[in-house]
Amino acid sequence: MSASDRPAGPPEVSPLPIPPSTLVDPTPGLRPRPAGRQRQAPTRRRGEDPVVDCAVYVDGHRQAPVTPDEALRVAAETGGFVWLGLYEPTQAELDALSATYGLHPLAVEDAVYAHQRPKLERYDDALFMVLKTATYVAHEELTATSEVVDTGEVMVFLGANYVITVRHGGHSGLAELRARMEEQHDLLCLGPSAVLYAVADLVVDTFVEVAGLVEEDVDELEASVFSPDRTDDIGRLYQLKRELMGLRRAVTPLEVPLQKLADRPIDVVPDAIRSYFRDVLDHAIRVRDQVAALDELLSSILQASLARTSLADNEDVRKISAYAGIIAVPTAIAGIYGMNFEHMPELGWRFGYPLVLVVIALSCVLLYRAFKRNNWL
């Protein structure tokens, strides 16, 4: 969308009625924002144009290039649908598109400000879906400050003849996905809901990959914790657990939206595509269980590490106490004979000094053997 085609300010959007939905339980009318709630500042991209790609597809084939403003009209004339890809659009840019595509103001606000929980909402005859994305951050060695999982977001507006994808974050680009889908004409023939399926499938497949790589980190930490050498892994364990929590927040809430897409009749999601969503749901449930199992395993490893640390501290205390007991004997004897009393018979005996040395040495040896036998040393 060129600067000349873009309106000077956001157009006025008349409030849209919200019918009772089978997908969510909305309150009639616009949902009020809680008092005092602070909105996240919108993310800023480096480029000026938020449009990554815009195309009309007819019978599964990409048509001639069009602008976002013209695409919907062309799709209506040819019987196809529009796939518009955006990257971190501003409020004004999305407001301009909402006038053409009839996007709901609440969905537009969520798409601009991001930081949303995975969800599926229905606005009139359109759907709005939020998906959390995740990518694994490679690192040579896991430390207490390592970033392991980086998360982003993909929002999808789905209508009868359009699908708009809004991406936030520096990863999870959809260009490769679009290229693959353009080679699968039979899938694109199913309409814009096929794009929503492909995006959800890509996100869940990425979750599976990330969970597998995180599992390798968990295995490495487990081996370190239970190795014979003393290691301080508590910081690394806690950091990995925090990173895994971010992945869990992305995976777990996605089950409910996918369940609705797979099982409930929706006008803009044909029955032919619902079986595809069931497959994505199965993968999402498996990765959810895998992430939950990793979280439980990390908790167990963390408890074991704390127990080993406590045990090691107790061993150190016992060793210190044992050596203190051994040192106490010569200290006591030397202290006694270091006192300047006038009548100390041993001081006048020629074998007094050697005898005291023998008693000190013998006492220390006996105490050392006793502590050693009781595993204090």
Secondary structure, DSSP 8 states (H G I E B T S, - for coil): --TTTS-SS------------SS----SSS----TT---------SSS--EEEEEEEETTEE-S---HHHHHHHHHHHT-EEEEEEES--HHHHHHHHHHHT--HHHHHHHHH----SEEEEETTEEEEEEEEEEE---SS--TT---EEEEEEEEEE-SSEEEEEEESSS--SHHHHHHHHT-HHHHTT-HHHHHHHHHHHHHHHHHHHHHHHHHHHHHHHHHHTSSS----HHHHHHHHHHHHHHHHHHGGGHHHHHHHHHS-BTTB-HHHHHHHHHHHHHHHHHHHHHHHHHHHHHHHHHHHHHHHHHHHHHHHHHHHHHHHHHHHHHHHHHHHTS--S--HHHHSTTHHHHHHHHHHHHHHHHHHHHHHTT--
